[in-house]
Amino acid sequence: MRLPGMFRHHANRGLQALAAVSAGLALSAQAANPATAFETRFAPLYATVFTEGGTFSGSAMSADLQALEPLLRQPGAAARDVFRLYYTQASVYARRDMPEQAAAAAGKALAAMPQPSSTELAYPHFFLRYSSIRWLADSGQHDAALRLVRSFQAQYPLRRIADLPPEMRWDQSCPEPRARDFPSQLQILGVYEDEGYVLHEQGRYREARQANARLLPVARERLKALGMPQQLRGLLSNIAQNCYELGEPDQARAYLEERLQIALAAHDHATVYDCYFQLMVLAQEQNLPDQARQWQSRYAQHARTQQDRAQLARAGELLAELDKRQSERQSSTDRP
């Protein structure tokens, strides 16, 4: 089961946001050493991958980048070049939705350069560490993902998150845009959320709930201070799922109802419908048919208010499903 991200959509600008700075890295390296066979072949590939709006064949680009690896096995290969090659490979694999390969390439880049060798490589280095948590988890390498989480937590304790910059930004005043103010509060809160995500994926629901419970008061306080209470919706969904798996439906309902109120205030209609649905299902599984119908009715009323025909039709389907389940349950009760 994939748990929704709490801060990643907002905090992790992803591959597109790295376009300008990454293109600049390629050009500066080419100028510094234009004669090398590696740079001659690598620079145009690097620029193509990180040019915003550019298009290319993912499989062909992966093959072209892989063909450069022998050049970096020769004596004297610069760690910076090894890092840049595998950083680019990881980025391409991520775009191709190949998390296992992205994690492997990121691991090679970080092994070649455990610490960034220059300020221009600082954010790509952070990006690989940060993104590798989900790449590892999504490819089933949960223990490795947790080790990365722990390394971030040791560096940025939860009690010190308020000392970090609120959000990462891109400085457009330089000739090449540069990432500033990272890691941010939102990014590190996202790392702490990843702890609960990975533990839940491992089936360690009680530990996942404990991790999310530690995070929740800090996240509430920080997001309120930042004026972003809507960013709490993912964490509330996560901890509700933890409670459900632990057989604590009343606690799960409380977290879902809090999530619903936040979504209503934010006019996040997709999350509103999801909350009504989850609350309806939870009530049905608790054998509370009247409560389940109340949540279905609120789902339908919200769809009517929004004049959303598709969701109104969905509400009708949900009512039919409730009727069917209630009939089946009644039939089984009536049997001698």
Stockholm file with secondary structure:
# STOCKHOLM 1.0

chainA/1-336         MRLPGMFRHHANRGLQALAAVSAGLALSAQAANPATAFETRFAPLYATVFTEGGTFSGSAMSADLQALEPLLRQPGAAARDVFRLYYTQASVYARRDMPEQAAAAAGKALAAMPQPSSTELAYPHFFLRYSSIRWLADSGQHDAALRLVRSFQAQYPLRRIADLPPEMRWDQSCPEPRARDFPSQLQILGVYEDEGYVLHEQGRYREARQANARLLPVARERLKALGMPQQLRGLLSNIAQNCYELGEPDQARAYLEERLQIALAAHDHATVYDCYFQLMVLAQEQNLPDQARQWQSRYAQHARTQQDRAQLARAGELLAELDKRQSERQSSTDRP
#=GR chainA/1-336 SS CCCCCSSHHHHCCHHHHTHHHHHHHHHHHHHHCTTSHHHHHHHHHHHHHHSTTCCCCHHHHHHHHHTTGGGGGSTTCCHHHHHHHHHHHHHHHHHTTCHHHHHHHHHHHHHHCSSCSSGGGHHHHHHHHHHHHHHHHHTTCHHHHHHHHHHHHHHSCGGGGGGSCSSCEEECSSSSCEEESCSCHHHHHHHHHHHHHHHHHTTCHHHHHHHHHHHHHHHHHHHHHHTCGGGGHHHHHHHHHHHHHTTCHHHHHHHHHHHHHHHHHHTCHHHHHHHHHHHHHHHHHTTCHHHHHHHHHHHHHHHHHTTCHHHHHHHHHHHHHHHHHHHHHHHHHHCC
#=GC SS_cons         CCCCCSSHHHHCCHHHHTHHHHHHHHHHHHHHCTTSHHHHHHHHHHHHHHSTTCCCCHHHHHHHHHTTGGGGGSTTCCHHHHHHHHHHHHHHHHHTTCHHHHHHHHHHHHHHCSSCSSGGGHHHHHHHHHHHHHHHHHTTCHHHHHHHHHHHHHHSCGGGGGGSCSSCEEECSSSSCEEESCSCHHHHHHHHHHHHHHHHHTTCHHHHHHHHHHHHHHHHHHHHHHTCGGGGHHHHHHHHHHHHHTTCHHHHHHHHHHHHHHHHHHTCHHHHHHHHHHHHHHHHHTTCHHHHHHHHHHHHHHHHHTTCHHHHHHHHHHHHHHHHHHHHHHHHHHCC
//
